[in-house]
Amino acid sequence: MVMTDDIFCQKVTKESTKEDKPMDKYFCNPCGYTYDPEKGDPEHGIAPGTAFEDIPDDWCCPICGVSKDMFMKAGTN
Ligand SMILES: [Zn+2]
């Protein structure tokens, strides 16, 4: 009945997972508008802190109106 080793293993592996991964900015390819996940797009129903991946597919660029798939991931620095 010695089953404690498994529990110790799980605790060790959990420490190596990073939880606060920075969210990526995306920019609109046609017009250059940048979506900042920290700011969101409150005027169009996107709350601050929303990752680009979590924006509904019917969201469009607030500047030029293209759909999400015209956006490119921006460099993080
Ligand atoms: Zn645009």
N, CA, C, O and the ligand as a Tripos MOL2 file, in Angstrom:
@<TRIPOS>MOLECULE
protein
  309   307    78     0     0
PROTEIN
NO_CHARGES

@<TRIPOS>ATOM
      1 N           0.8210   -1.2220    0.0000 N.3       1 MET1
      2 CA          0.0000    0.0000    0.0000 C.3       1 MET1
      3 C           0.8520    1.2690    0.0000 C.2       1 MET1
      4 O           0.4910    2.2450    0.6580 O.2       1 MET1
      5 N           1.9610    1.2760   -0.7150 N.am      2 VAL2
      6 CA          2.7820    2.4990   -0.7840 C.3       2 VAL2
      7 C           2.5000    3.2000   -2.1150 C.2       2 VAL2
      8 O           3.0030    2.7850   -3.1600 O.2       2 VAL2
      9 N           1.7090    4.2410   -2.0710 N.am      3 MET3
     10 CA          1.3320    4.9240   -3.3150 C.3       3 MET3
     11 C           1.7070    6.3990   -3.2880 C.2       3 MET3
     12 O           1.2630    7.1720   -4.1370 O.2       3 MET3
     13 N           2.5170    6.7890   -2.3210 N.am      4 THR4
     14 CA          2.8440    8.2130   -2.1780 C.3       4 THR4
     15 C           3.8000    8.7060   -3.2610 C.2       4 THR4
     16 O           3.8270    9.8980   -3.5660 O.2       4 THR4
     17 N           4.5830    7.8020   -3.8430 N.am      5 ASP5
     18 CA          5.5520    8.2360   -4.8410 C.3       5 ASP5
     19 C           4.8900    8.9350   -6.0220 C.2       5 ASP5
     20 O           5.4100    9.9280   -6.5300 O.2       5 ASP5
     21 N           3.7440    8.4180   -6.4590 N.am      6 ASP6
     22 CA          3.0490    9.0300   -7.5870 C.3       6 ASP6
     23 C           2.6570   10.4700   -7.2920 C.2       6 ASP6
     24 O           2.7510   11.3410   -8.1570 O.2       6 ASP6
     25 N           2.2270   10.7040   -6.0910 N.am      7 ILE7
     26 CA          1.8070   12.0560   -5.7260 C.3       7 ILE7
     27 C           2.9880   13.0180   -5.7560 C.2       7 ILE7
     28 O           2.8540   14.1560   -6.2060 O.2       7 ILE7
     29 N           4.1340   12.5650   -5.2820 N.am      8 PHE8
     30 CA          5.3160   13.4290   -5.3140 C.3       8 PHE8
     31 C           5.7000   13.7690   -6.7470 C.2       8 PHE8
     32 O           6.0820   14.9040   -7.0310 O.2       8 PHE8
     33 N           5.6050   12.8060   -7.6470 N.am      9 CYS9
     34 CA          5.9590   13.0440   -9.0350 C.3       9 CYS9
     35 C           5.0820   14.1440   -9.6360 C.2       9 CYS9
     36 O           5.5780   15.0180  -10.3460 O.2       9 CYS9
     37 N           3.8040   14.0990   -9.3570 N.am     10 GLN10
     38 CA          2.8940   15.0850   -9.9240 C.3      10 GLN10
     39 C           3.2040   16.4860   -9.4230 C.2      10 GLN10
     40 O           3.1020   17.4600  -10.1700 O.2      10 GLN10
     41 N           3.5870   16.5800   -8.1480 N.am     11 LYS11
     42 CA          3.9030   17.8970   -7.6100 C.3      11 LYS11
     43 C           5.1230   18.4940   -8.2870 C.2      11 LYS11
     44 O           5.1710   19.6950   -8.5520 O.2      11 LYS11
     45 N           6.1190   17.6430   -8.5680 N.am     12 VAL12
     46 CA          7.3420   18.1420   -9.1920 C.3      12 VAL12
     47 C           7.0650   18.6510  -10.6040 C.2      12 VAL12
     48 O           7.5440   19.7190  -10.9850 O.2      12 VAL12
     49 N           6.2860   17.8830  -11.3890 N.am     13 THR13
     50 CA          6.0610   18.2940  -12.7690 C.3      13 THR13
     51 C           5.1990   19.5450  -12.8410 C.2      13 THR13
     52 O           5.3160   20.3180  -13.7920 O.2      13 THR13
     53 N           4.3420   19.7580  -11.8630 N.am     14 LYS14
     54 CA          3.4630   20.9150  -11.9160 C.3      14 LYS14
     55 C           4.2370   22.2210  -11.7800 C.2      14 LYS14
     56 O           3.8190   23.2520  -12.3060 O.2      14 LYS14
     57 N           5.3720   22.1770  -11.0720 N.am     15 GLU15
     58 CA          6.1380   23.4020  -10.8790 C.3      15 GLU15
     59 C           6.7330   23.9160  -12.1770 C.2      15 GLU15
     60 O           6.9950   25.1120  -12.3070 O.2      15 GLU15
     61 N           6.9470   23.0320  -13.1350 N.am     16 SER16
     62 CA          7.6210   23.4610  -14.3530 C.3      16 SER16
     63 C           6.6580   24.0810  -15.3650 C.2      16 SER16
     64 O           7.1020   24.5920  -16.3930 O.2      16 SER16
     65 N           5.3560   24.0490  -15.1000 N.am     17 THR17
     66 CA          4.4200   24.6600  -16.0380 C.3      17 THR17
     67 C           4.2690   26.1460  -15.7490 C.2      17 THR17
     68 O           4.0180   26.5500  -14.6140 O.2      17 THR17
     69 N           4.4240   26.9450  -16.7850 N.am     18 LYS18
     70 CA          4.2430   28.3800  -16.6320 C.3      18 LYS18
     71 C           2.7870   28.7390  -16.8820 C.2      18 LYS18
     72 O           2.1830   28.3040  -17.8620 O.2      18 LYS18
     73 N           2.2350   29.5430  -15.9750 N.am     19 GLU19
     74 CA          0.8140   29.8640  -16.1150 C.3      19 GLU19
     75 C           0.5700   31.2320  -16.7380 C.2      19 GLU19
     76 O          -0.3870   31.4110  -17.4920 O.2      19 GLU19
     77 N           1.4340   32.1980  -16.4260 N.am     20 ASP20
     78 CA          1.1780   33.5340  -16.9750 C.3      20 ASP20
     79 C           1.9370   33.7360  -18.2790 C.2      20 ASP20
     80 O           2.9100   34.4870  -18.3460 O.2      20 ASP20
     81 N           1.4700   33.0520  -19.3020 N.am     21 LYS21
     82 CA          2.0380   33.2140  -20.6370 C.3      21 LYS21
     83 C           1.5510   34.5260  -21.2300 C.2      21 LYS21
     84 O           0.3480   34.7840  -21.2060 O.2      21 LYS21
     85 N           2.4320   35.3650  -21.7620 N.am     22 PRO22
     86 CA          1.9740   36.6240  -22.3460 C.3      22 PRO22
     87 C           1.1240   36.3810  -23.5810 C.2      22 PRO22
     88 O           1.4020   35.4890  -24.3830 O.2      22 PRO22
     89 N           0.0820   37.1910  -23.7190 N.am     23 MET23
     90 CA         -0.8010   37.0340  -24.8770 C.3      23 MET23
     91 C          -0.2010   37.7730  -26.0730 C.2      23 MET23
     92 O           0.4380   38.8140  -25.9220 O.2      23 MET23
     93 N          -0.4170   37.2200  -27.2460 N.am     24 ASP24
     94 CA          0.1730   37.7850  -28.4520 C.3      24 ASP24
     95 C          -0.6560   38.9330  -28.9940 C.2      24 ASP24
     96 O          -1.8860   38.8890  -28.9870 O.2      24 ASP24
     97 N           0.0390   39.9660  -29.4670 N.am     25 LYS25
     98 CA         -0.6330   41.0170  -30.2200 C.3      25 LYS25
     99 C          -0.7570   40.5770  -31.6720 C.2      25 LYS25
    100 O           0.0710   39.8250  -32.1870 O.2      25 LYS25
    101 N          -1.8070   41.0610  -32.3120 N.am     26 TYR26
    102 CA         -1.9970   40.7710  -33.7280 C.3      26 TYR26
    103 C          -2.2010   42.0770  -34.4680 C.2      26 TYR26
    104 O          -2.7920   43.0140  -33.9320 O.2      26 TYR26
    105 N          -1.7180   42.1440  -35.6900 N.am     27 PHE27
    106 CA         -1.9720   43.3600  -36.4590 C.3      27 PHE27
    107 C          -2.7140   43.0470  -37.7360 C.2      27 PHE27
    108 O          -2.5950   41.9670  -38.3150 O.2      27 PHE27
    109 N          -3.4970   44.0490  -38.1580 N.am     28 CYS28
    110 CA         -4.3000   43.9100  -39.3630 C.3      28 CYS28
    111 C          -3.4050   44.0880  -40.5750 C.2      28 CYS28
    112 O          -2.7480   45.1180  -40.7230 O.2      28 CYS28
    113 N          -3.3780   43.0960  -41.4320 N.am     29 ASN29
    114 CA         -2.4800   43.1440  -42.5820 C.3      29 ASN29
    115 C          -2.8010   44.3030  -43.5300 C.2      29 ASN29
    116 O          -1.8730   45.0040  -43.9340 O.2      29 ASN29
    117 N          -4.0610   44.5460  -43.9080 N.am     30 PRO30
    118 CA         -4.3500   45.6480  -44.8320 C.3      30 PRO30
    119 C          -4.1220   47.0480  -44.2580 C.2      30 PRO30
    120 O          -3.5900   47.9080  -44.9610 O.2      30 PRO30
    121 N          -4.5090   47.3060  -43.0010 N.am     31 CYS31
    122 CA         -4.4820   48.6890  -42.5350 C.3      31 CYS31
    123 C          -3.4880   48.9510  -41.4130 C.2      31 CYS31
    124 O          -3.2170   50.1100  -41.1010 O.2      31 CYS31
    125 N          -2.9480   47.9250  -40.8080 N.am     32 GLY32
    126 CA         -1.9300   48.1230  -39.7990 C.3      32 GLY32
    127 C          -2.4490   48.2970  -38.3790 C.2      32 GLY32
    128 O          -1.6600   48.5080  -37.4590 O.2      32 GLY32
    129 N          -3.7760   48.2120  -38.1830 N.am     33 TYR33
    130 CA         -4.3330   48.2950  -36.8330 C.3      33 TYR33
    131 C          -3.7750   47.1490  -35.9910 C.2      33 TYR33
    132 O          -3.7010   46.0110  -36.4540 O.2      33 TYR33
    133 N          -3.3860   47.4540  -34.7570 N.am     34 THR34
    134 CA         -2.8650   46.4140  -33.8670 C.3      34 THR34
    135 C          -3.8810   46.0820  -32.7950 C.2      34 THR34
    136 O          -4.3650   46.9710  -32.0950 O.2      34 THR34
    137 N          -4.2090   44.8000  -32.6620 N.am     35 TYR35
    138 CA         -5.0630   44.3510  -31.5600 C.3      35 TYR35
    139 C          -4.1870   44.0260  -30.3600 C.2      35 TYR35
    140 O          -3.3300   43.1460  -30.4300 O.2      35 TYR35
    141 N          -4.4040   44.7400  -29.2580 N.am     36 ASP36
    142 CA         -3.6620   44.5100  -28.0240 C.3      36 ASP36
    143 C          -4.5710   43.7700  -27.0420 C.2      36 ASP36
    144 O          -5.5640   44.3320  -26.5820 O.2      36 ASP36
    145 N          -4.2420   42.5070  -26.7130 N.am     37 PRO37
    146 CA         -5.1190   41.7100  -25.8330 C.3      37 PRO37
    147 C          -5.3390   42.3670  -24.4750 C.2      37 PRO37
    148 O          -6.3880   42.1740  -23.8600 O.2      37 PRO37
    149 N          -4.3610   43.1420  -23.9970 N.am     38 GLU38
    150 CA         -4.5170   43.7900  -22.6940 C.3      38 GLU38
    151 C          -5.5850   44.8740  -22.7400 C.2      38 GLU38
    152 O          -6.2370   45.1450  -21.7320 O.2      38 GLU38
    153 N          -5.7690   45.4920  -23.8970 N.am     39 LYS39
    154 CA         -6.7720   46.5510  -24.0450 C.3      39 LYS39
    155 C          -8.0810   46.0200  -24.5990 C.2      39 LYS39
    156 O          -9.1510   46.5570  -24.3110 O.2      39 LYS39
    157 N          -7.9920   44.9610  -25.3980 N.am     40 GLY40
    158 CA         -9.1930   44.4470  -26.0370 C.3      40 GLY40
    159 C          -9.7430   45.4450  -27.0370 C.2      40 GLY40
    160 O          -9.0090   46.2890  -27.5520 O.2      40 GLY40
    161 N         -11.0430   45.3450  -27.3110 N.am     41 ASP41
    162 CA        -11.7170   46.2770  -28.2160 C.3      41 ASP41
    163 C         -13.1030   46.5370  -27.6270 C.2      41 ASP41
    164 O         -14.1150   46.0910  -28.1690 O.2      41 ASP41
    165 N         -13.1310   47.2750  -26.4950 N.am     42 PRO42
    166 CA        -14.3980   47.4400  -25.7580 C.3      42 PRO42
    167 C         -15.5160   48.0490  -26.5950 C.2      42 PRO42
    168 O         -16.6870   47.7350  -26.3840 O.2      42 PRO42
    169 N         -15.1670   48.9130  -27.5390 N.am     43 GLU43
    170 CA        -16.1940   49.5500  -28.3670 C.3      43 GLU43
    171 C         -16.9290   48.5320  -29.2260 C.2      43 GLU43
    172 O         -18.0450   48.7880  -29.6790 O.2      43 GLU43
    173 N         -16.3120   47.3850  -29.4510 N.am     44 HIS44
    174 CA        -16.9330   46.3590  -30.2760 C.3      44 HIS44
    175 C         -17.1790   45.0690  -29.4930 C.2      44 HIS44
    176 O         -17.2650   43.9840  -30.0670 O.2      44 HIS44
    177 N         -17.2900   45.2100  -28.1760 N.am     45 GLY45
    178 CA        -17.7160   44.0790  -27.3540 C.3      45 GLY45
    179 C         -16.6110   43.1280  -26.9510 C.2      45 GLY45
    180 O         -16.8910   42.0450  -26.4360 O.2      45 GLY45
    181 N         -15.3430   43.5100  -27.1750 N.am     46 ILE46
    182 CA        -14.2350   42.6510  -26.7750 C.3      46 ILE46
    183 C         -13.6380   43.2120  -25.4910 C.2      46 ILE46
    184 O         -13.0440   44.2900  -25.5070 O.2      46 ILE46
    185 N         -13.7840   42.5080  -24.4030 N.am     47 ALA47
    186 CA        -13.3280   42.9970  -23.1060 C.3      47 ALA47
    187 C         -11.8070   43.0000  -23.0340 C.2      47 ALA47
    188 O         -11.1570   42.1430  -23.6310 O.2      47 ALA47
    189 N         -11.2310   43.9650  -22.3040 N.am     48 PRO48
    190 CA         -9.7800   43.9400  -22.0730 C.3      48 PRO48
    191 C          -9.3530   42.6110  -21.4590 C.2      48 PRO48
    192 O         -10.0450   42.0780  -20.5920 O.2      48 PRO48
    193 N          -8.2190   42.0740  -21.9020 N.am     49 GLY49
    194 CA         -7.7460   40.7900  -21.4000 C.3      49 GLY49
    195 C          -8.1880   39.6220  -22.2600 C.2      49 GLY49
    196 O          -7.9240   38.4720  -21.9070 O.2      49 GLY49
    197 N          -8.8560   39.8820  -23.3800 N.am     50 THR50
    198 CA         -9.2930   38.8140  -24.2760 C.3      50 THR50
    199 C          -8.1760   38.4880  -25.2700 C.2      50 THR50
    200 O          -7.7280   39.3570  -26.0170 O.2      50 THR50
    201 N          -7.7370   37.2420  -25.2710 N.am     51 ALA51
    202 CA         -6.7250   36.8240  -26.2370 C.3      51 ALA51
    203 C          -7.3260   36.8440  -27.6420 C.2      51 ALA51
    204 O          -8.5250   36.6330  -27.8250 O.2      51 ALA51
    205 N          -6.4660   37.1040  -28.6290 N.am     52 PHE52
    206 CA         -6.9670   37.1810  -30.0010 C.3      52 PHE52
    207 C          -7.6850   35.8950  -30.4010 C.2      52 PHE52
    208 O          -8.6900   35.9340  -31.1110 O.2      52 PHE52
    209 N          -7.1690   34.7610  -29.9440 N.am     53 GLU53
    210 CA         -7.7810   33.4670  -30.2690 C.3      53 GLU53
    211 C          -9.2030   33.3580  -29.7310 C.2      53 GLU53
    212 O         -10.0170   32.5970  -30.2530 O.2      53 GLU53
    213 N          -9.4950   34.1320  -28.6730 N.am     54 ASP54
    214 CA        -10.8100   34.0270  -28.0250 C.3      54 ASP54
    215 C         -11.8260   35.0160  -28.5750 C.2      54 ASP54
    216 O         -12.9860   34.9950  -28.1640 O.2      54 ASP54
    217 N         -11.4180   35.8780  -29.4930 N.am     55 ILE55
    218 CA        -12.3620   36.8040  -30.1130 C.3      55 ILE55
    219 C         -13.3170   36.0200  -31.0030 C.2      55 ILE55
    220 O         -12.8810   35.1300  -31.7330 O.2      55 ILE55
    221 N         -14.6190   36.3330  -30.9570 N.am     56 PRO56
    222 CA        -15.5640   35.6310  -31.8400 C.3      56 PRO56
    223 C         -15.1960   35.8000  -33.3180 C.2      56 PRO56
    224 O         -14.6560   36.8330  -33.7160 O.2      56 PRO56
    225 N         -15.4910   34.7880  -34.1160 N.am     57 ASP57
    226 CA        -15.1050   34.8110  -35.5170 C.3      57 ASP57
    227 C         -15.8010   35.9120  -36.3120 C.2      57 ASP57
    228 O         -15.3430   36.2770  -37.3950 O.2      57 ASP57
    229 N         -16.9010   36.4420  -35.7840 N.am     58 ASP58
    230 CA        -17.5940   37.4900  -36.5410 C.3      58 ASP58
    231 C         -17.0620   38.8840  -36.2170 C.2      58 ASP58
    232 O         -17.5850   39.8810  -36.7160 O.2      58 ASP58
    233 N         -16.0310   38.9540  -35.3890 N.am     59 TRP59
    234 CA        -15.4010   40.2480  -35.1170 C.3      59 TRP59
    235 C         -14.6050   40.6890  -36.3380 C.2      59 TRP59
    236 O         -13.9730   39.8800  -37.0150 O.2      59 TRP59
    237 N         -14.6520   42.0100  -36.6050 N.am     60 CYS60
    238 CA        -13.9140   42.5510  -37.7430 C.3      60 CYS60
    239 C         -12.9900   43.6550  -37.2810 C.2      60 CYS60
    240 O         -13.1710   44.2180  -36.2010 O.2      60 CYS60
    241 N         -12.0000   43.9630  -38.0970 N.am     61 CYS61
    242 CA        -11.0960   45.0720  -37.8150 C.3      61 CYS61
    243 C         -11.9090   46.3550  -37.6570 C.2      61 CYS61
    244 O         -12.6840   46.7000  -38.5490 O.2      61 CYS61
    245 N         -11.7480   47.0740  -36.5330 N.am     62 PRO62
    246 CA        -12.5260   48.3020  -36.3160 C.3      62 PRO62
    247 C         -12.1400   49.4330  -37.2590 C.2      62 PRO62
    248 O         -12.8830   50.4080  -37.3750 O.2      62 PRO62
    249 N         -11.0190   49.3320  -37.9240 N.am     63 ILE63
    250 CA        -10.5850   50.3820  -38.8430 C.3      63 ILE63
    251 C         -11.0630   50.1090  -40.2620 C.2      63 ILE63
    252 O         -11.7140   50.9540  -40.8770 O.2      63 ILE63
    253 N         -10.7380   48.9240  -40.7820 N.am     64 CYS64
    254 CA        -11.0290   48.6770  -42.1960 C.3      64 CYS64
    255 C         -12.0570   47.5690  -42.4170 C.2      64 CYS64
    256 O         -12.5010   47.3670  -43.5470 O.2      64 CYS64
    257 N         -12.4460   46.8430  -41.3590 N.am     65 GLY65
    258 CA        -13.5680   45.9180  -41.4650 C.3      65 GLY65
    259 C         -13.2570   44.5430  -42.0180 C.2      65 GLY65
    260 O         -14.1800   43.7930  -42.3350 O.2      65 GLY65
    261 N         -11.9790   44.1820  -42.1450 N.am     66 VAL66
    262 CA        -11.6770   42.8290  -42.6130 C.3      66 VAL66
    263 C         -11.8650   41.8280  -41.4790 C.2      66 VAL66
    264 O         -11.9130   42.2110  -40.3100 O.2      66 VAL66
    265 N         -11.9690   40.5560  -41.8190 N.am     67 SER67
    266 CA        -12.2160   39.5360  -40.8080 C.3      67 SER67
    267 C         -10.9170   39.1130  -40.1260 C.2      67 SER67
    268 O          -9.8210   39.4890  -40.5420 O.2      67 SER67
    269 N         -11.0760   38.3150  -39.0570 N.am     68 LYS68
    270 CA         -9.9500   37.9130  -38.2240 C.3      68 LYS68
    271 C          -8.8280   37.2350  -39.0090 C.2      68 LYS68
    272 O          -7.6560   37.3670  -38.6550 O.2      68 LYS68
    273 N          -9.1750   36.5220  -40.0560 N.am     69 ASP69
    274 CA         -8.1300   35.7440  -40.7360 C.3      69 ASP69
    275 C          -7.1930   36.6090  -41.5700 C.2      69 ASP69
    276 O          -6.2380   36.1030  -42.1600 O.2      69 ASP69
    277 N          -7.4680   37.9320  -41.6220 N.am     70 MET70
    278 CA         -6.5220   38.8370  -42.2840 C.3      70 MET70
    279 C          -5.4810   39.3650  -41.3050 C.2      70 MET70
    280 O          -4.5880   40.1180  -41.6930 O.2      70 MET70
    281 N          -5.5900   38.9760  -40.0430 N.am     71 PHE71
    282 CA         -4.6500   39.4660  -39.0350 C.3      71 PHE71
    283 C          -3.4170   38.5480  -38.9520 C.2      71 PHE71
    284 O          -3.5020   37.3320  -39.1260 O.2      71 PHE71
    285 N          -2.2770   39.1840  -38.6800 N.am     72 MET72
    286 CA         -1.0300   38.4430  -38.5180 C.3      72 MET72
    287 C          -0.5310   38.6120  -37.0880 C.2      72 MET72
    288 O          -0.7230   39.6620  -36.4740 O.2      72 MET72
    289 N           0.1000   37.5850  -36.5700 N.am     73 LYS73
    290 CA          0.6660   37.6870  -35.2240 C.3      73 LYS73
    291 C           1.8480   38.6610  -35.2380 C.2      73 LYS73
    292 O           2.7290   38.5840  -36.0940 O.2      73 LYS73
    293 N           1.8410   39.5810  -34.2660 N.am     74 ALA74
    294 CA          2.9220   40.5600  -34.1710 C.3      74 ALA74
    295 C           4.0290   40.0240  -33.2800 C.2      74 ALA74
    296 O           3.7920   39.1560  -32.4400 O.2      74 ALA74
    297 N           5.2270   40.5360  -33.4620 N.am     75 GLY75
    298 CA          6.3310   40.1570  -32.5940 C.3      75 GLY75
    299 C           6.0550   40.6260  -31.1700 C.2      75 GLY75
    300 O           5.4100   41.6540  -30.9600 O.2      75 GLY75
    301 N           6.5510   39.8620  -30.1900 N.am     76 THR76
    302 CA          6.2330   40.1910  -28.8100 C.3      76 THR76
    303 C           7.1330   41.2860  -28.2530 C.2      76 THR76
    304 O           6.8650   41.8080  -27.1710 O.2      76 THR76
    305 N           8.1800   41.6400  -28.9590 N.am     77 ASN77
    306 CA          9.0010   42.7320  -28.4470 C.3      77 ASN77
    307 C           9.1040   43.8190  -29.4990 C.2      77 ASN77
    308 O           9.7560   44.8380  -29.2720 O.2      77 ASN77
    309 ZN         -7.7910   46.7560  -40.6560 Zn       78 ZN78
@<TRIPOS>BOND
     1     1     2 1
     2     2     3 1
     3     3     4 2
     4     3     5 am
     5     5     6 1
     6     6     7 1
     7     7     8 2
     8     7     9 am
     9     9    10 1
    10    10    11 1
    11    11    12 2
    12    11    13 am
    13    13    14 1
    14    14    15 1
    15    15    16 2
    16    15    17 am
    17    17    18 1
    18    18    19 1
    19    19    20 2
    20    19    21 am
    21    21    22 1
    22    22    23 1
    23    23    24 2
    24    23    25 am
    25    25    26 1
    26    26    27 1
    27    27    28 2
    28    27    29 am
    29    29    30 1
    30    30    31 1
    31    31    32 2
    32    31    33 am
    33    33    34 1
    34    34    35 1
    35    35    36 2
    36    35    37 am
    37    37    38 1
    38    38    39 1
    39    39    40 2
    40    39    41 am
    41    41    42 1
    42    42    43 1
    43    43    44 2
    44    43    45 am
    45    45    46 1
    46    46    47 1
    47    47    48 2
    48    47    49 am
    49    49    50 1
    50    50    51 1
    51    51    52 2
    52    51    53 am
    53    53    54 1
    54    54    55 1
    55    55    56 2
    56    55    57 am
    57    57    58 1
    58    58    59 1
    59    59    60 2
    60    59    61 am
    61    61    62 1
    62    62    63 1
    63    63    64 2
    64    63    65 am
    65    65    66 1
    66    66    67 1
    67    67    68 2
    68    67    69 am
    69    69    70 1
    70    70    71 1
    71    71    72 2
    72    71    73 am
    73    73    74 1
    74    74    75 1
    75    75    76 2
    76    75    77 am
    77    77    78 1
    78    78    79 1
    79    79    80 2
    80    79    81 am
    81    81    82 1
    82    82    83 1
    83    83    84 2
    84    83    85 am
    85    85    86 1
    86    86    87 1
    87    87    88 2
    88    87    89 am
    89    89    90 1
    90    90    91 1
    91    91    92 2
    92    91    93 am
    93    93    94 1
    94    94    95 1
    95    95    96 2
    96    95    97 am
    97    97    98 1
    98    98    99 1
    99    99   100 2
   100    99   101 am
   101   101   102 1
   102   102   103 1
   103   103   104 2
   104   103   105 am
   105   105   106 1
   106   106   107 1
   107   107   108 2
   108   107   109 am
   109   109   110 1
   110   110   111 1
   111   111   112 2
   112   111   113 am
   113   113   114 1
   114   114   115 1
   115   115   116 2
   116   115   117 am
   117   117   118 1
   118   118   119 1
   119   119   120 2
   120   119   121 am
   121   121   122 1
   122   122   123 1
   123   123   124 2
   124   123   125 am
   125   125   126 1
   126   126   127 1
   127   127   128 2
   128   127   129 am
   129   129   130 1
   130   130   131 1
   131   131   132 2
   132   131   133 am
   133   133   134 1
   134   134   135 1
   135   135   136 2
   136   135   137 am
   137   137   138 1
   138   138   139 1
   139   139   140 2
   140   139   141 am
   141   141   142 1
   142   142   143 1
   143   143   144 2
   144   143   145 am
   145   145   146 1
   146   146   147 1
   147   147   148 2
   148   147   149 am
   149   149   150 1
   150   150   151 1
   151   151   152 2
   152   151   153 am
   153   153   154 1
   154   154   155 1
   155   155   156 2
   156   155   157 am
   157   157   158 1
   158   158   159 1
   159   159   160 2
   160   159   161 am
   161   161   162 1
   162   162   163 1
   163   163   164 2
   164   163   165 am
   165   165   166 1
   166   166   167 1
   167   167   168 2
   168   167   169 am
   169   169   170 1
   170   170   171 1
   171   171   172 2
   172   171   173 am
   173   173   174 1
   174   174   175 1
   175   175   176 2
   176   175   177 am
   177   177   178 1
   178   178   179 1
   179   179   180 2
   180   179   181 am
   181   181   182 1
   182   182   183 1
   183   183   184 2
   184   183   185 am
   185   185   186 1
   186   186   187 1
   187   187   188 2
   188   187   189 am
   189   189   190 1
   190   190   191 1
   191   191   192 2
   192   191   193 am
   193   193   194 1
   194   194   195 1
   195   195   196 2
   196   195   197 am
   197   197   198 1
   198   198   199 1
   199   199   200 2
   200   199   201 am
   201   201   202 1
   202   202   203 1
   203   203   204 2
   204   203   205 am
   205   205   206 1
   206   206   207 1
   207   207   208 2
   208   207   209 am
   209   209   210 1
   210   210   211 1
   211   211   212 2
   212   211   213 am
   213   213   214 1
   214   214   215 1
   215   215   216 2
   216   215   217 am
   217   217   218 1
   218   218   219 1
   219   219   220 2
   220   219   221 am
   221   221   222 1
   222   222   223 1
   223   223   224 2
   224   223   225 am
   225   225   226 1
   226   226   227 1
   227   227   228 2
   228   227   229 am
   229   229   230 1
   230   230   231 1
   231   231   232 2
   232   231   233 am
   233   233   234 1
   234   234   235 1
   235   235   236 2
   236   235   237 am
   237   237   238 1
   238   238   239 1
   239   239   240 2
   240   239   241 am
   241   241   242 1
   242   242   243 1
   243   243   244 2
   244   243   245 am
   245   245   246 1
   246   246   247 1
   247   247   248 2
   248   247   249 am
   249   249   250 1
   250   250   251 1
   251   251   252 2
   252   251   253 am
   253   253   254 1
   254   254   255 1
   255   255   256 2
   256   255   257 am
   257   257   258 1
   258   258   259 1
   259   259   260 2
   260   259   261 am
   261   261   262 1
   262   262   263 1
   263   263   264 2
   264   263   265 am
   265   265   266 1
   266   266   267 1
   267   267   268 2
   268   267   269 am
   269   269   270 1
   270   270   271 1
   271   271   272 2
   272   271   273 am
   273   273   274 1
   274   274   275 1
   275   275   276 2
   276   275   277 am
   277   277   278 1
   278   278   279 1
   279   279   280 2
   280   279   281 am
   281   281   282 1
   282   282   283 1
   283   283   284 2
   284   283   285 am
   285   285   286 1
   286   286   287 1
   287   287   288 2
   288   287   289 am
   289   289   290 1
   290   290   291 1
   291   291   292 2
   292   291   293 am
   293   293   294 1
   294   294   295 1
   295   295   296 2
   296   295   297 am
   297   297   298 1
   298   298   299 1
   299   299   300 2
   300   299   301 am
   301   301   302 1
   302   302   303 1
   303   303   304 2
   304   303   305 am
   305   305   306 1
   306   306   307 1
   307   307   308 2
@<TRIPOS>SUBSTRUCTURE
     1 MET1         2 RESIDUE 1 A MET
     2 VAL2         6 RESIDUE 1 A VAL
     3 MET3        10 RESIDUE 1 A MET
     4 THR4        14 RESIDUE 1 A THR
     5 ASP5        18 RESIDUE 1 A ASP
     6 ASP6        22 RESIDUE 1 A ASP
     7 ILE7        26 RESIDUE 1 A ILE
     8 PHE8        30 RESIDUE 1 A PHE
     9 CYS9        34 RESIDUE 1 A CYS
    10 GLN10       38 RESIDUE 1 A GLN
    11 LYS11       42 RESIDUE 1 A LYS
    12 VAL12       46 RESIDUE 1 A VAL
    13 THR13       50 RESIDUE 1 A THR
    14 LYS14       54 RESIDUE 1 A LYS
    15 GLU15       58 RESIDUE 1 A GLU
    16 SER16       62 RESIDUE 1 A SER
    17 THR17       66 RESIDUE 1 A THR
    18 LYS18       70 RESIDUE 1 A LYS
    19 GLU19       74 RESIDUE 1 A GLU
    20 ASP20       78 RESIDUE 1 A ASP
    21 LYS21       82 RESIDUE 1 A LYS
    22 PRO22       86 RESIDUE 1 A PRO
    23 MET23       90 RESIDUE 1 A MET
    24 ASP24       94 RESIDUE 1 A ASP
    25 LYS25       98 RESIDUE 1 A LYS
    26 TYR26      102 RESIDUE 1 A TYR
    27 PHE27      106 RESIDUE 1 A PHE
    28 CYS28      110 RESIDUE 1 A CYS
    29 ASN29      114 RESIDUE 1 A ASN
    30 PRO30      118 RESIDUE 1 A PRO
    31 CYS31      122 RESIDUE 1 A CYS
    32 GLY32      126 RESIDUE 1 A GLY
    33 TYR33      130 RESIDUE 1 A TYR
    34 THR34      134 RESIDUE 1 A THR
    35 TYR35      138 RESIDUE 1 A TYR
    36 ASP36      142 RESIDUE 1 A ASP
    37 PRO37      146 RESIDUE 1 A PRO
    38 GLU38      150 RESIDUE 1 A GLU
    39 LYS39      154 RESIDUE 1 A LYS
    40 GLY40      158 RESIDUE 1 A GLY
    41 ASP41      162 RESIDUE 1 A ASP
    42 PRO42      166 RESIDUE 1 A PRO
    43 GLU43      170 RESIDUE 1 A GLU
    44 HIS44      174 RESIDUE 1 A HIS
    45 GLY45      178 RESIDUE 1 A GLY
    46 ILE46      182 RESIDUE 1 A ILE
    47 ALA47      186 RESIDUE 1 A ALA
    48 PRO48      190 RESIDUE 1 A PRO
    49 GLY49      194 RESIDUE 1 A GLY
    50 THR50      198 RESIDUE 1 A THR
    51 ALA51      202 RESIDUE 1 A ALA
    52 PHE52      206 RESIDUE 1 A PHE
    53 GLU53      210 RESIDUE 1 A GLU
    54 ASP54      214 RESIDUE 1 A ASP
    55 ILE55      218 RESIDUE 1 A ILE
    56 PRO56      222 RESIDUE 1 A PRO
    57 ASP57      226 RESIDUE 1 A ASP
    58 ASP58      230 RESIDUE 1 A ASP
    59 TRP59      234 RESIDUE 1 A TRP
    60 CYS60      238 RESIDUE 1 A CYS
    61 CYS61      242 RESIDUE 1 A CYS
    62 PRO62      246 RESIDUE 1 A PRO
    63 ILE63      250 RESIDUE 1 A ILE
    64 CYS64      254 RESIDUE 1 A CYS
    65 GLY65      258 RESIDUE 1 A GLY
    66 VAL66      262 RESIDUE 1 A VAL
    67 SER67      266 RESIDUE 1 A SER
    68 LYS68      270 RESIDUE 1 A LYS
    69 ASP69      274 RESIDUE 1 A ASP
    70 MET70      278 RESIDUE 1 A MET
    71 PHE71      282 RESIDUE 1 A PHE
    72 MET72      286 RESIDUE 1 A MET
    73 LYS73      290 RESIDUE 1 A LYS
    74 ALA74      294 RESIDUE 1 A ALA
    75 GLY75      298 RESIDUE 1 A GLY
    76 THR76      302 RESIDUE 1 A THR
    77 ASN77      306 RESIDUE 1 A ASN
    78 ZN78       309 GROUP 0 **** ****
